[in-house]
Each structure stands twice: as C-alpha cells, then as structure tokens.
Amino acid sequence: MDREWTEQDLHTFVRNAQAVFEEVSLTPAQPGTGWQDEGLQVDYELRGGRVDCVLHRSIQADGKMWQLQMTAPLAGNVLPEERMTPRERELCRDDLSHDFLTGVYNRRYLETVFAEVLAECAAQGRSAAVALVMLDDGQKLRDSYGQPVMDQLHCFVANQWRKSFDTPEKRVVCRLTGSVFVVGCLDVTASQLAQEMQVLYNAMPRECITTTGMMRRIQYTLSCAAAGMEDGCTGWKDLYEICDRRLRTLQAAGGDAVSCAG
C-alpha cells in the first residue's frame, strides 16, 4: 500500500478482501489522531468465545484519510467459552489485555477497562492522573539500530515503569502504540504523579544493553507529560488530549523531562 491510492482503488480492494476476511470496513478517518501510528496496527479481541485478529490501517486516497479495518478468526484458536473453565476464561482475557511484546497492559485494556475506571473517578470527584511517556528521537533510533533493537528498548523502558506501576486498575503502565506508553494512577493529582515519575526517572538507567546481533549500549531519554482530573477532565479522552499537548511542548523544547505544566 505504498503507492498512491484512489477511492476507487480502496473500494475495489474492500470488495476483494471480503472473500478472505470475515469483516471488512472502510470509513473516513477521524481527525486529531495525535500520536497514533499510521502504519498497520494489529489487535486481538475475544468475540463470542473465540479470538479474532483485527487489522487496522490508515490510508490516504484522493487527498482524504481513510480507516481500513479487516477481521478474521485466528486459525486453530476457536475457544468456545462454554467449554472453558472460569480460570481459562480469566487467563484468556488477561492475555488479550496485555501487549505481546512488552508484557505491560495494551491499548485495548487502556481504552476499555482503565478508561471506565477513570470515568468513575471523575463522576465520584476522585483524583486520578495519567502521563504519556515517549522515547525521544524514536525514529532516529529506529533508523540507526533497526526494529529488533527498538523492540528490546521498548521492553526495557516498559519494565522500568512497571516496577512501580503494576497494580491492576489502580497503578498501571500501558503501551499505547510504538514508542509511546501511558502511566495511570488513581488518588493522585498530575503534580503528584509527575513528582513521583521525576524521582523514578532520575534513578532510571539511561542506556539499554541490547543482545540482538552485535551487543550494543543504546543511550536514550524520555519525555513524560502528565494531566489529572483537576485539569477539568472527565475521562481518558480529555486526559489524553492535555497530555498530548504537553508532550509536544516538551519534545519541541528538547525532551528529556517530566512535566505537568502547559
């Protein structure tokens, strides 16, 4: 899909793909996608007792952005819930809530389970805060060292934060996409979360030893932008938009910082 597409090309592709995929949809992309990756995204969802693979891709055609989604069941992974024990169902759903690479929670968990928790906090007047965490110069690192090395770096960064944020629905770290993570915490303000993260970041190693191919020491820095319910937020979407704006400001200033200002 690297060539220039027309809307007619896309609709033809959708018709042809329906012979292979169970569900295929093409809709205009919503504006304001923020840090979301425009490459191929893969999700796994439990639907009606089976595991489905859902492919997402943003494509530009005739000057417009379109969102293509294709769904198919995983071969050999039909899992009728009526045949599963309660523990098996719990483990299956738990696997679907975690990022397959880093092991931290994934975007699905963030936008369903934790988003509901944040909405409840807002309704109850309870404090909560989240922070976007992004590798500085992630694309430059990827171009210099390759994706396998970046995968190890993502795992390393995720584990650094998971040491302190690993309590389901209370203190969590999620991989949102690519080199962007989300730290979420209940019963704290943005300022308190930023202060805690600054202490952790100050003590965090600034290099990762990777073992893919030739052993390397990869130096890195992070930008972390926090927002809380006290910023007038009513849920995850509001928190994300404020964090996104603050993160862009941090990166424009050179990154390597933790902040809740802006």
HUKA-V314470 format. One record per backbone hydrogen bond with DSSP energy under -0.5 kcal/mol. CO is the residue of the C=O (numbers start at 1). NH is the residue of the N-H. E is the energy in kcal/mol with one decimal. If there is no record, write none. Layout:
# HUKA-V314470
co = [CO CO]
nh = [NH NH]
e = [E E]
This chain:
# HUKA-V314470
co = [5 6 7 8 9 10 11 12 13 14 16 17 17 23 25 27 33 38 41 43 45 45 47 50 50 51 52 52 53 53 54 55 56 57 59 60 61 64 65 66 66 67 68 69 70 71 71 72 74 77 77 80 81 85 86 87 88 89 90 91 92 93 94 95 97 99 104 105 106 107 108 109 110 112 113 114 115 116 117 118 119 120 121 121 122 127 128 129 130 131 132 133 134 135 137 138 139 140 141 142 146 147 148 149 150 151 152 153 154 155 156 157 158 159 161 161 166 167 167 170 171 172 173 174 174 177 179 179 180 180 181 182 182 183 184 185 189 190 191 192 193 194 195 196 197 198 199 200 201 206 208 208 210 211 216 216 217 218 221 222 223 224 225 227 228 228 229 229 235 236 237 238 239 240 241 242 243 244 245 246 247 248 249 250 251 257 259]
nh = [62 10 11 12 13 14 15 16 17 18 19 20 21 71 69 67 36 58 56 54 47 52 50 47 52 74 45 54 55 72 43 70 41 68 66 5 64 61 29 59 68 27 57 25 55 22 23 53 77 51 79 83 84 89 90 91 92 93 94 95 96 97 97 98 106 103 99 175 110 111 112 114 115 116 117 118 119 120 121 122 123 124 125 126 125 187 229 185 227 183 225 181 223 138 141 142 143 144 145 146 150 151 152 153 154 155 156 157 158 159 160 161 162 163 164 165 168 170 171 186 167 184 105 176 182 180 135 181 176 177 133 174 184 131 172 129 193 194 195 196 197 198 199 200 201 202 203 204 204 220 210 218 216 213 210 218 219 208 136 257 134 259 132 130 231 233 232 233 239 240 241 242 243 244 245 246 247 248 249 250 251 252 253 255 254 224 226]
e = [-1.2 -2.0 -2.4 -2.1 -2.5 -2.5 -1.9 -2.1 -2.8 -1.5 -1.2 -1.9 -3.0 -2.7 -2.4 -3.7 -2.0 -0.6 -2.8 -2.9 -0.8 -3.2 -1.3 -2.8 -0.6 -2.3 -2.4 -0.5 -0.5 -2.0 -2.6 -2.2 -2.7 -3.0 -3.0 -0.8 -1.8 -2.8 -2.4 -2.6 -0.6 -2.1 -2.0 -2.7 -3.1 -1.6 -1.7 -3.2 -1.9 -1.4 -0.7 -1.6 -1.3 -2.4 -2.1 -2.5 -2.4 -2.5 -2.1 -2.3 -1.9 -0.7 -0.9 -1.4 -2.3 -1.9 -3.6 -2.8 -2.1 -2.9 -1.0 -2.3 -1.0 -1.6 -1.6 -2.4 -2.1 -2.1 -2.1 -2.2 -2.1 -1.9 -0.6 -3.0 -0.8 -2.9 -2.1 -2.7 -2.5 -2.6 -2.2 -3.2 -2.3 -1.0 -2.3 -2.3 -2.5 -1.9 -2.6 -2.2 -1.7 -2.6 -1.6 -2.1 -2.9 -2.0 -2.2 -2.6 -2.5 -2.2 -1.6 -1.6 -2.2 -1.3 -1.4 -1.7 -0.5 -2.3 -2.6 -1.9 -3.3 -2.7 -1.5 -0.8 -2.9 -2.8 -1.5 -0.5 -1.8 -1.5 -3.0 -2.9 -0.5 -2.3 -2.3 -2.6 -2.4 -2.7 -2.3 -2.2 -2.7 -2.3 -1.9 -2.1 -2.9 -2.5 -1.3 -0.6 -0.8 -2.3 -0.7 -3.3 -1.8 -0.6 -2.3 -0.7 -0.7 -2.4 -2.4 -1.0 -2.6 -2.5 -2.5 -2.4 -2.2 -0.5 -1.6 -0.7 -2.1 -3.0 -2.2 -1.9 -2.6 -3.1 -1.9 -2.4 -2.8 -2.0 -1.8 -2.3 -2.6 -2.2 -1.3 -2.7 -1.4 -2.6 -2.6]
